[in-house]
Amino acid sequence: MMNLEMLSSSIRIGKKIASNRIVIQPMECNDGDPSGNPTELTVRRYRRLAEGGAGIIIVESLTLSYESRARKNQLKIAEENAEALEKLVKEMREVNPNPLILFQINHSGRLSNPAFSRMVSLYPAGDLNGHLLTEEEIEEIGERFVKASIIAKQVGADGIDFKHCHGYLCGEMLRPANRREDRFGGSFENRTRFFKETAEKIRRAVRRDPFLIGVRFSIYEGIPGGFGTSGPEEVMEDLSEPLRFAKMIEELGMDYVNVSAGIPAITPEFVRPTKNYPEGVYRHFGWAKAVKQSVEIPVIGSGYSYLRDGKNDLKGADPSKKSFLYWAEKNLRDGNVDLVGIGRQSLADPLFAKKVLSGDTDRITFCIACGGCSILLKSQREVGCTVYDPYYKEVLQKVRRG
C-alpha cells in the first residue's frame, strides 16, 4: 500500500482542525424543493458524503436569493431556509461528527437563468440581455452575503466558502473586463472593493473565531479580459492580479484559499480536465503551487478527480505515477498545496475518502469523466453519477429521450 502519511494527516485551518487532507468540493445537484430547501434526495447525498469521511465537506453553491439564480431547484440560504439547513447539518453530523462542514454562498449574476429568474450583470457585454446592476444593488447583494454568513453560523456550519469562481457575480467583478465607471470597476482596487468590504463585514458579523471564512476563486478564466489576464482585451495567462488577490484574502484574515479555474459554461476544460485535455490537471497543480508560494494560510487544490487510479490519458507509461494517490501525496509532501479537492469523484463514490484512507482502494468506484452529471446540470435536472447510481442513470436516459 502506498504511504499516505500526508493525505491522512490532520491540518489546522483557522481555529479548527480538519482530520485529513481530502476536501469534497461544492457540487451543485439541483435537487432542492420549490423554495430552495433540501429535499430527501439532498439529505441522502450529504449523509453519504458525511459517511465518506473527508476532512472537509463544502456544501454546494447556496444562492442568496431566488430572484436571480442559475438552477431551477438550487438550494437557497435565507432566513426562511434556516430551519431546513440546520436539519441538513444535523443529519450529516448524526452520521459522522468529524468532517468540517462549510457552506458555499453565491450570487449567480450573469449566469442567472432568464427562463425562471432575473439575469443581472455588472458590465455590458455582447451576450447580455439582462439588467445592469447599480451601485446600490451591488451593496444590497453584499448585505445578503453577510446575512447568509450569519445564517450559516446559526445553523451549525463550521464556516463559509465565499464563491468568486466559475463566472458567477463575484468572479465577474474581479475581471479586467469589468470597466464599470463607478467604485466597483476599472482598477484592481475598485474590482476587489466589493470583496474587501463584504469580507470585512462578514468577519465582524460572525465574530469569526472559530467560524471559518475562505474563498474559492478562478485563478485563470480563459476568456478575453477574464481574471488571470493583464487587461480588458487580453487573453494570455498573467497571474499577477490573482496572486495579489490571494494575498488580499490572507491579509483580510480569511482562513483558507480554494483554487479553481475556468468557467464551466464557457471554458469547461479549465475547470475539470477530461481526456480531451488531460494536461489541465498539471495546470491545476501549478496554479495551486503559485498561490501556495504567495500565502501562509492553507491552500486547497483542484483537478484531482480525473486522475483516478492512474487509468487516464496523461502521458507516461507507469499508471502508478498518474494516479490520485500518487499526485495527492506528492503535492502535499512537496508543499505545493495543503489540501486536495475532489468534485466529480465525490458523485461517483461518496465514500471515496474513507476507502482511500483505509487502504480499501480496490472498492473505489472511480469517476470516468463521462460528463453525464454535467448533462443533467445543463438540463436543469437533479444531478448525480449517471454511471454508478441507477436513479441518475435513469434521469439521464429520460433527458436523452427528450
C-alpha positions as CSV (number, residue, x, y, z in Angstrom):
1,M,0.0,0.0,0.0
2,M,1.2,3.5,-0.9
3,N,2.4,5.7,2.0
4,L,-0.5,8.1,2.7
5,E,1.2,9.9,5.6
6,M,0.4,13.4,4.3
7,L,-3.1,12.6,3.0
8,S,-4.2,11.1,6.2
9,S,-2.7,13.8,8.5
10,S,-4.8,16.5,10.2
11,I,-4.3,20.2,9.5
12,R,-5.3,23.3,11.4
13,I,-7.5,25.8,9.5
14,G,-8.1,28.9,11.5
15,K,-9.2,27.7,14.9
16,K,-10.5,24.3,13.7
17,I,-8.9,21.0,12.7
18,A,-9.6,19.1,9.5
19,S,-9.0,15.4,10.3
20,N,-7.4,14.7,6.9
21,R,-6.4,16.5,3.7
22,I,-9.3,15.4,1.4
23,V,-11.9,18.1,0.6
24,I,-15.3,17.5,-1.0
25,Q,-15.6,20.4,-3.4
26,P,-19.1,22.0,-3.8
27,M,-21.1,20.2,-6.5
28,E,-24.4,21.7,-7.5
29,C,-27.0,19.0,-7.7
30,N,-30.2,21.0,-8.3
31,D,-32.4,18.9,-6.1
32,G,-33.9,21.5,-3.7
33,D,-37.7,22.0,-3.3
34,P,-39.5,24.9,-4.9
35,S,-38.4,27.2,-2.0
36,G,-34.8,26.2,-2.1
37,N,-34.9,23.8,0.9
38,P,-33.0,20.5,0.9
39,T,-35.2,17.5,-0.2
40,E,-34.9,13.9,0.9
41,L,-32.6,13.4,-2.2
42,T,-30.4,16.2,-0.9
43,V,-30.2,14.8,2.6
44,R,-29.4,11.4,1.2
45,R,-26.5,12.8,-0.8
46,Y,-25.0,14.7,2.2
47,R,-25.5,11.8,4.7
48,R,-23.4,9.6,2.3
49,L,-20.7,12.3,2.0
50,A,-20.6,12.6,5.8
51,E,-20.2,8.8,6.0
52,G,-17.4,9.1,3.4
53,G,-15.0,10.7,5.9
54,A,-13.4,13.6,4.1
55,G,-11.7,16.2,6.3
56,I,-13.9,19.0,4.8
57,I,-17.2,18.9,3.1
58,I,-18.2,22.1,1.2
59,V,-22.0,22.2,0.7
60,E,-22.8,23.2,-2.8
61,S,-23.4,26.7,-4.1
62,L,-26.3,28.2,-2.0
63,T,-28.0,31.1,-3.7
64,L,-28.7,34.2,-1.7
65,S,-32.0,34.8,-3.5
66,Y,-34.4,33.0,-5.8
67,E,-34.8,36.3,-7.8
68,S,-31.5,35.6,-9.6
69,R,-30.2,32.0,-9.8
70,A,-28.6,29.6,-12.2
71,R,-30.5,26.5,-11.2
72,K,-34.3,25.9,-11.2
73,N,-34.1,23.9,-8.0
74,Q,-30.9,25.4,-6.4
75,L,-30.5,25.3,-2.7
76,K,-31.0,28.7,-1.0
77,I,-29.6,30.3,2.1
78,A,-32.0,32.9,3.6
79,E,-33.9,33.2,6.9
80,E,-36.8,31.2,5.6
81,N,-34.5,28.3,4.8
82,A,-32.6,28.3,8.1
83,E,-34.5,25.5,9.7
84,A,-34.1,23.2,6.8
85,L,-30.4,23.9,6.5
86,E,-30.0,23.3,10.3
87,K,-31.7,19.9,9.8
88,L,-29.3,19.1,7.0
89,V,-26.2,19.8,9.1
90,K,-27.7,17.7,12.0
91,E,-28.3,14.8,9.6
92,M,-24.7,15.0,8.5
93,R,-23.3,15.2,12.0
94,E,-25.5,12.3,13.1
95,V,-23.7,10.1,10.5
96,N,-20.3,11.5,11.3
97,P,-19.4,14.4,13.6
98,N,-15.8,14.7,12.3
99,P,-15.8,16.5,8.9
100,L,-15.8,20.3,8.9
101,I,-18.9,21.4,7.1
102,L,-18.7,24.6,5.1
103,F,-21.4,26.4,3.1
104,Q,-20.6,27.9,-0.3
105,I,-22.5,31.1,-0.7
106,N,-23.1,32.6,-4.1
107,H,-24.9,35.0,-6.4
108,S,-25.3,33.8,-10.0
109,G,-25.0,37.2,-11.6
110,R,-24.7,37.0,-15.4
111,L,-25.3,33.2,-15.2
112,S,-28.7,33.6,-13.7
113,N,-31.2,31.8,-15.9
114,P,-33.8,34.1,-17.5
115,A,-36.1,31.2,-18.1
116,F,-37.1,31.3,-14.4
117,S,-35.2,34.2,-12.8
118,R,-33.8,37.7,-13.4
119,M,-30.5,37.8,-15.3
120,V,-28.3,40.6,-13.9
121,S,-24.7,41.7,-14.7
122,L,-22.0,44.1,-13.6
123,Y,-20.9,45.4,-17.0
124,P,-22.3,45.4,-20.6
125,A,-21.2,42.6,-22.9
126,G,-22.4,41.5,-26.3
127,D,-24.3,38.5,-24.9
128,L,-26.1,40.3,-22.2
129,N,-29.8,40.9,-22.3
130,G,-30.2,41.3,-18.6
131,H,-30.2,44.1,-16.0
132,L,-27.1,46.1,-15.3
133,L,-26.7,46.3,-11.5
134,T,-26.5,49.7,-9.9
135,E,-24.1,50.6,-7.1
136,E,-26.9,50.4,-4.6
137,E,-28.0,47.0,-5.8
138,I,-24.4,45.7,-5.6
139,E,-24.2,47.0,-2.0
140,E,-27.5,45.3,-1.2
141,I,-26.1,42.0,-2.6
142,G,-23.2,42.5,-0.2
143,E,-25.5,42.7,2.7
144,R,-27.2,39.5,1.6
145,F,-23.8,37.7,1.7
146,V,-23.4,39.0,5.3
147,K,-26.8,37.7,6.3
148,A,-26.1,34.3,4.6
149,S,-22.9,34.0,6.6
150,I,-24.7,34.7,9.9
151,I,-27.3,32.1,9.0
152,A,-24.6,29.6,8.1
153,K,-23.1,30.0,11.6
154,Q,-26.5,29.9,13.3
155,V,-27.5,26.6,11.7
156,G,-24.3,24.9,12.8
157,A,-21.9,25.1,9.8
158,D,-18.2,25.4,10.6
159,G,-17.7,28.2,8.1
160,I,-18.4,29.6,4.6
161,D,-16.8,29.4,1.2
162,F,-17.3,32.9,-0.4
163,K,-17.7,32.0,-4.1
164,H,-15.5,34.0,-6.5
165,C,-15.2,31.4,-9.2
166,H,-16.8,29.9,-12.4
167,G,-18.2,33.0,-13.9
168,Y,-20.7,34.0,-11.2
169,L,-21.2,37.5,-9.9
170,C,-18.2,37.8,-7.6
171,G,-15.9,36.3,-10.2
172,E,-17.3,38.6,-12.8
173,M,-16.5,41.5,-10.6
174,L,-12.8,40.7,-10.5
175,R,-12.2,40.7,-14.3
176,P,-10.2,43.4,-16.1
177,A,-13.1,43.4,-18.5
178,N,-15.2,44.9,-15.7
179,R,-14.8,48.5,-16.7
180,R,-17.6,50.0,-14.7
181,E,-17.1,53.7,-14.2
182,D,-18.1,53.6,-10.5
183,R,-16.2,52.4,-7.4
184,F,-16.8,48.7,-8.4
185,G,-15.0,48.7,-11.8
186,G,-11.8,49.7,-13.6
187,S,-8.8,49.5,-11.4
188,F,-7.8,46.4,-9.4
189,E,-8.6,48.3,-6.3
190,N,-12.1,49.0,-7.5
191,R,-12.7,45.5,-8.8
192,T,-11.7,44.0,-5.4
193,R,-13.6,46.6,-3.4
194,F,-16.8,44.5,-3.2
195,F,-14.9,41.5,-1.9
196,K,-12.8,43.6,0.6
197,E,-15.8,45.4,2.0
198,T,-18.1,42.4,2.2
199,A,-15.4,40.1,3.7
200,E,-14.7,42.7,6.4
201,K,-18.5,42.9,7.2
202,I,-18.8,39.1,7.3
203,R,-15.9,38.8,9.6
204,R,-17.4,41.4,12.0
205,A,-20.8,39.9,11.8
206,V,-19.9,36.3,12.7
207,R,-17.2,37.3,15.2
208,R,-15.2,34.9,13.2
209,D,-13.4,32.8,15.9
210,P,-13.7,29.9,15.4
211,F,-16.1,30.2,12.4
212,L,-14.1,29.7,9.2
213,I,-14.2,32.1,6.2
214,G,-12.5,31.2,2.9
215,V,-12.7,31.9,-0.7
216,R,-12.8,29.8,-3.9
217,F,-11.7,31.7,-6.9
218,S,-10.9,31.0,-10.6
219,I,-7.3,31.9,-11.0
220,Y,-7.5,32.0,-14.8
221,E,-10.8,32.1,-16.7
222,G,-9.5,31.6,-20.2
223,I,-11.7,34.4,-21.8
224,P,-10.7,37.8,-23.1
225,G,-10.4,40.2,-20.2
226,G,-11.1,37.4,-17.7
227,F,-9.5,37.2,-14.3
228,G,-5.9,35.9,-14.8
229,T,-5.2,38.3,-17.7
230,S,-3.5,41.7,-17.7
231,G,-6.2,43.8,-19.4
232,P,-9.8,44.1,-20.7
233,E,-8.8,42.7,-24.2
234,E,-6.0,40.3,-23.1
235,V,-6.3,36.5,-23.2
236,M,-2.8,35.3,-22.2
237,E,-2.4,34.0,-18.7
238,D,-1.0,36.5,-16.3
239,L,-1.3,35.6,-12.6
240,S,-0.2,39.0,-11.2
241,E,-3.7,40.0,-10.2
242,P,-4.9,36.6,-9.0
243,L,-1.8,36.3,-6.7
244,R,-2.4,39.8,-5.4
245,F,-6.0,38.8,-4.7
246,A,-4.8,35.6,-2.9
247,K,-2.6,37.8,-0.7
248,M,-5.5,40.1,-0.1
249,I,-7.6,37.1,1.1
250,E,-4.9,36.3,3.6
251,E,-4.4,40.0,4.7
252,L,-8.1,40.3,5.4
253,G,-7.9,37.5,7.9
254,M,-9.5,34.7,5.8
255,D,-8.7,31.2,6.8
256,Y,-8.0,29.4,3.5
257,V,-7.9,29.8,-0.3
258,N,-9.6,27.3,-2.6
259,V,-8.1,27.5,-6.0
260,S,-10.1,26.7,-9.1
261,A,-10.1,27.9,-12.7
262,G,-12.3,28.5,-15.8
263,I,-16.0,28.9,-16.3
264,P,-17.9,25.6,-16.7
265,A,-20.3,27.1,-19.3
266,I,-17.5,28.7,-21.4
267,T,-14.1,27.1,-20.7
268,P,-15.1,23.7,-19.1
269,E,-11.7,22.0,-19.8
270,F,-10.0,24.5,-17.4
271,V,-12.5,23.7,-14.7
272,R,-12.5,20.0,-14.9
273,P,-9.8,18.2,-17.1
274,T,-11.0,15.4,-19.4
275,K,-9.5,13.1,-22.0
276,N,-9.6,16.0,-24.4
277,Y,-7.2,18.0,-22.3
278,P,-5.8,15.8,-19.6
279,E,-2.8,18.1,-19.1
280,G,-5.2,20.5,-17.5
281,V,-4.5,18.5,-14.3
282,Y,-0.9,19.7,-14.3
283,R,-2.1,23.3,-14.8
284,H,-4.2,23.0,-11.7
285,F,-1.2,21.7,-9.8
286,G,0.9,24.7,-11.0
287,W,-1.9,27.2,-10.2
288,A,-2.2,25.9,-6.6
289,K,1.5,25.9,-6.2
290,A,1.7,29.6,-7.3
291,V,-0.9,30.5,-4.7
292,K,0.8,28.4,-2.0
293,Q,4.0,30.3,-2.6
294,S,2.2,33.6,-2.1
295,V,0.3,32.9,1.1
296,E,0.7,31.3,4.5
297,I,-2.9,30.2,5.0
298,P,-4.0,26.7,3.9
299,V,-4.5,26.3,0.1
300,I,-7.0,23.8,-1.4
301,G,-6.2,22.4,-4.8
302,S,-8.5,21.2,-7.6
303,G,-8.3,18.9,-10.7
304,Y,-7.8,15.6,-8.9
305,S,-10.9,13.7,-9.9
306,Y,-9.6,13.0,-13.4
307,L,-6.5,11.1,-12.1
308,R,-8.5,8.2,-10.6
309,D,-6.3,5.0,-10.3
310,G,-3.9,6.1,-13.0
311,K,-6.0,4.8,-15.8
312,N,-6.2,8.1,-17.6
313,D,-4.9,9.8,-20.7
314,L,-2.0,11.6,-19.2
315,K,1.3,10.8,-20.8
316,G,3.6,8.3,-19.1
317,A,3.9,4.6,-19.1
318,D,3.6,4.0,-15.3
319,P,0.0,4.2,-14.2
320,S,1.0,4.3,-10.6
321,K,2.6,7.7,-11.2
322,K,-0.5,9.1,-12.8
323,S,-3.0,8.3,-10.1
324,F,-4.8,10.3,-7.5
325,L,-2.9,8.7,-4.6
326,Y,0.5,9.4,-6.2
327,W,-0.2,13.1,-7.1
328,A,-2.2,13.9,-3.9
329,E,0.5,12.6,-1.7
330,K,3.4,14.1,-3.8
331,N,1.9,17.6,-4.0
332,L,1.1,17.6,-0.2
333,R,4.6,16.3,0.6
334,D,6.3,18.8,-1.8
335,G,4.5,21.7,-0.2
336,N,2.6,22.6,-3.4
337,V,-0.8,22.5,-1.7
338,D,-2.2,21.9,1.8
339,L,-5.4,20.0,0.9
340,V,-6.7,18.3,-2.2
341,G,-10.2,18.7,-3.5
342,I,-12.4,16.3,-5.4
343,G,-15.7,17.2,-7.1
344,R,-16.9,14.7,-9.7
345,Q,-15.2,11.8,-7.9
346,S,-17.4,12.5,-4.8
347,L,-20.5,11.9,-7.0
348,A,-19.1,8.7,-8.4
349,D,-18.1,7.4,-4.9
350,P,-19.3,9.4,-1.8
351,L,-17.2,7.0,0.3
352,F,-14.0,7.8,-1.6
353,A,-12.1,9.3,1.3
354,K,-12.9,6.5,3.7
355,K,-11.8,3.9,1.1
356,V,-8.6,5.7,0.3
357,L,-7.5,6.3,3.9
358,S,-8.3,2.7,4.9
359,G,-6.5,1.2,2.0
360,D,-9.7,-0.2,0.5
361,T,-8.9,1.3,-2.9
362,D,-10.0,-1.8,-4.8
363,R,-13.6,-1.0,-3.9
364,I,-13.5,2.6,-5.1
365,T,-15.9,3.4,-8.0
366,F,-13.8,5.9,-10.0
367,C,-15.2,8.8,-11.9
368,I,-14.7,8.1,-15.6
369,A,-15.1,11.8,-16.6
370,C,-18.0,10.9,-18.9
371,G,-19.8,14.2,-18.4
372,G,-23.2,12.6,-17.6
373,C,-23.5,14.7,-14.5
374,S,-22.8,17.9,-16.5
375,I,-25.6,17.0,-19.0
376,L,-28.0,16.7,-16.1
377,L,-27.0,20.1,-14.7
378,K,-27.3,21.8,-18.0
379,S,-30.7,20.2,-18.4
380,Q,-31.9,21.6,-15.1
381,R,-32.4,18.1,-13.7
382,E,-31.3,16.7,-10.4
383,V,-27.6,15.7,-10.6
384,G,-25.7,12.6,-9.6
385,C,-23.4,9.9,-11.0
386,T,-25.0,8.5,-14.2
387,V,-22.6,5.6,-14.3
388,Y,-22.9,4.1,-10.8
389,D,-26.2,5.3,-9.4
390,P,-29.3,3.7,-11.1
391,Y,-31.5,6.7,-10.1
392,Y,-29.4,9.2,-12.1
393,K,-28.8,6.8,-14.9
394,E,-32.5,6.7,-15.5
395,V,-32.8,10.5,-15.2
396,L,-30.1,10.8,-18.0
397,Q,-31.9,8.4,-20.2
398,K,-35.1,10.5,-19.8
399,V,-33.1,13.6,-20.7
400,R,-31.7,11.9,-23.8
401,R,-35.1,10.7,-24.9
402,G,-36.3,14.3,-24.6
